[in-house]
Amino acid sequence: MTHRDGRRYLEVVPVADQTRTCGAMVVGESVPTSYFTGMPHGGRPRLASGRLNVAGQAAFERGALRTSRQGRALRFWAVAREYRYVETSGRRHHVLERAEARIEMVRSGWACPDVLSGTPHGAVDSIDISLAVLFEGVYTRNLPLSGALLSGPGRLADRLGG
């Protein structure tokens, strides 16, 4: 990701082995390294069977059987903080939030966005930024129930090796 002044400060990097596991990683001079690995779908790691790591620690859960958008939000804990990541209005708009901070993320496109942009609210810090950018590199189409229904056949084909 490039800042308006041309400095490169954050980057989502895919993991090389894309057969059984793939991943996304955020590294930068002023942010903690964070990464997410999971089963591949379209070159990005899926939430299913995924693993999150932020500065050497993290855990997450999701309400995959719930029907409401808020109920299906991804909940996770990183660096002694509780977070929620939810799709808001359409598959290009997401929000990462914790008690004191919120970052609204927007992608220029769904499959291969050219630009990621975020709007911070509250006491946003480098951990929040790292996580917000990281989850834009994760396949999250199945966060809302409609996305889970639409992406189900492709995810099934991935599991069956198709």
C-alpha positions as CSV (number, residue, x, y, z in Angstrom):
1,M,0.0,0.0,0.0
2,T,1.4,3.4,-0.9
3,H,0.9,6.6,1.0
4,R,-0.1,9.8,-0.9
5,D,3.4,11.1,-0.6
6,G,4.7,8.0,-2.4
7,R,6.2,6.2,0.7
8,R,5.4,2.5,0.8
9,Y,4.4,1.6,4.4
10,L,2.1,-1.5,4.4
11,E,2.0,-4.4,2.1
12,V,-0.2,-7.6,2.0
13,V,2.1,-10.4,0.9
14,P,0.8,-13.8,-0.2
15,V,2.4,-17.0,1.1
16,A,4.3,-19.0,-1.6
17,D,2.7,-22.4,-1.1
18,Q,-0.8,-22.1,-2.4
19,T,-1.7,-25.9,-2.5
20,R,-3.2,-26.7,0.9
21,T,-2.6,-23.5,2.8
22,C,-2.2,-20.0,1.7
23,G,-1.8,-16.8,3.7
24,A,-1.6,-13.0,3.8
25,M,0.9,-11.0,5.8
26,V,1.2,-7.4,6.8
27,V,4.7,-6.0,7.5
28,G,5.9,-2.5,8.0
29,E,8.3,-0.3,9.8
30,S,5.8,1.0,12.3
31,V,3.3,-1.8,12.5
32,P,3.5,-5.2,14.2
33,T,3.8,-8.2,11.8
34,S,0.5,-10.0,11.4
35,Y,-0.5,-12.9,9.3
36,F,-3.4,-15.1,8.5
37,T,-3.2,-18.6,7.0
38,G,-6.0,-20.9,5.9
39,M,-7.3,-23.1,3.1
40,P,-7.0,-21.3,-0.2
41,H,-9.8,-19.8,-2.2
42,G,-9.0,-17.7,-5.2
43,G,-5.5,-17.1,-4.1
44,R,-6.5,-15.8,-0.6
45,P,-6.8,-17.7,2.7
46,R,-10.3,-18.6,3.8
47,L,-11.6,-18.1,7.3
48,A,-12.4,-21.8,7.7
49,S,-9.6,-23.6,9.5
50,G,-7.7,-20.3,9.5
51,R,-5.0,-19.2,11.9
52,L,-4.3,-15.6,13.0
53,N,-1.1,-14.4,14.4
54,V,-0.4,-10.8,15.6
55,A,2.9,-10.2,17.3
56,G,3.1,-13.9,18.2
57,Q,-0.4,-14.2,19.6
58,A,-4.1,-14.1,18.6
59,A,-7.3,-16.2,18.5
60,F,-10.5,-15.9,16.7
61,E,-14.0,-17.3,16.3
62,R,-17.0,-16.8,14.1
63,G,-20.7,-17.4,14.2
64,A,-20.9,-19.4,11.0
65,L,-24.4,-20.7,11.7
66,R,-25.9,-17.3,12.6
67,T,-28.0,-15.4,10.1
68,S,-27.7,-11.7,11.0
69,R,-24.8,-9.7,9.7
70,Q,-23.7,-8.8,13.2
71,G,-24.1,-12.4,14.4
72,R,-21.8,-13.6,11.6
73,A,-19.1,-11.0,12.3
74,L,-15.6,-12.4,12.9
75,R,-14.6,-12.0,16.6
76,F,-11.0,-12.2,17.6
77,W,-8.6,-11.4,20.3
78,A,-5.1,-10.0,19.6
79,V,-2.6,-8.4,21.9
80,A,-5.1,-8.5,24.9
81,R,-7.8,-6.7,22.9
82,E,-11.2,-8.0,21.6
83,Y,-12.0,-7.1,17.9
84,R,-14.9,-7.5,15.5
85,Y,-14.6,-7.5,11.7
86,V,-17.8,-7.3,9.8
87,E,-19.0,-6.6,6.2
88,T,-21.1,-3.5,6.3
89,S,-22.7,-2.5,3.0
90,G,-21.7,-4.7,0.1
91,R,-18.7,-7.0,-0.3
92,R,-16.2,-4.2,-0.7
93,H,-17.0,-2.4,2.7
94,H,-15.7,-3.7,6.0
95,V,-15.3,-2.4,9.5
96,L,-12.7,-3.5,12.1
97,E,-13.6,-2.3,15.6
98,R,-12.7,-2.6,19.2
99,A,-13.9,-0.7,22.2
100,E,-11.9,2.5,21.6
101,A,-11.3,2.4,17.9
102,R,-12.9,1.7,14.5
103,I,-11.5,1.6,11.0
104,E,-13.8,1.6,8.0
105,M,-12.2,-0.1,5.0
106,V,-13.2,0.1,1.3
107,R,-11.7,-1.8,-1.6
108,S,-11.7,-0.4,-5.1
109,G,-12.8,-3.8,-6.4
110,W,-13.8,-7.2,-4.9
111,A,-11.5,-9.8,-6.6
112,C,-8.3,-7.8,-7.3
113,P,-8.6,-4.3,-5.7
114,D,-6.1,-1.7,-6.9
115,V,-6.6,0.5,-3.9
116,L,-7.5,-0.1,-0.3
117,S,-8.6,2.9,1.8
118,G,-9.4,3.2,5.4
119,T,-11.0,5.8,7.6
120,P,-9.9,5.7,11.3
121,H,-12.2,6.7,14.2
122,G,-11.2,7.0,17.8
123,A,-7.9,5.9,19.3
124,V,-6.6,3.9,16.3
125,D,-3.0,2.6,16.6
126,S,-0.6,0.5,14.6
127,I,-2.1,-2.8,15.7
128,D,-5.5,-1.8,14.4
129,I,-4.1,-0.6,11.1
130,S,-2.1,-3.9,10.7
131,L,-5.3,-6.0,11.3
132,A,-7.5,-3.9,9.1
133,V,-5.2,-4.2,6.2
134,L,-4.5,-7.9,6.9
135,F,-8.2,-8.9,6.7
136,E,-8.6,-7.1,3.3
137,G,-6.2,-9.9,2.1
138,V,-8.3,-12.7,3.5
139,Y,-11.3,-14.3,1.7
140,T,-14.2,-12.9,3.7
141,R,-17.0,-13.2,1.2
142,N,-18.8,-15.7,3.4
143,L,-19.1,-13.2,6.4
144,P,-22.7,-12.2,5.5
145,L,-25.2,-15.1,5.0
146,S,-25.8,-14.1,1.4
147,G,-22.1,-14.3,0.6
148,A,-21.9,-17.7,2.3
149,L,-24.7,-19.1,0.1
150,L,-23.2,-17.6,-3.1
151,S,-19.6,-18.7,-2.4
152,G,-20.6,-22.2,-1.1
153,P,-20.3,-24.1,-4.3
154,G,-16.8,-22.7,-5.1
155,R,-15.6,-23.4,-1.5
156,L,-16.9,-27.0,-1.8
157,A,-15.1,-27.5,-5.1
158,D,-11.9,-26.2,-3.4
159,R,-12.2,-28.8,-0.7
160,L,-12.8,-31.6,-3.2
161,G,-9.8,-30.5,-5.2
162,G,-11.8,-29.1,-8.2
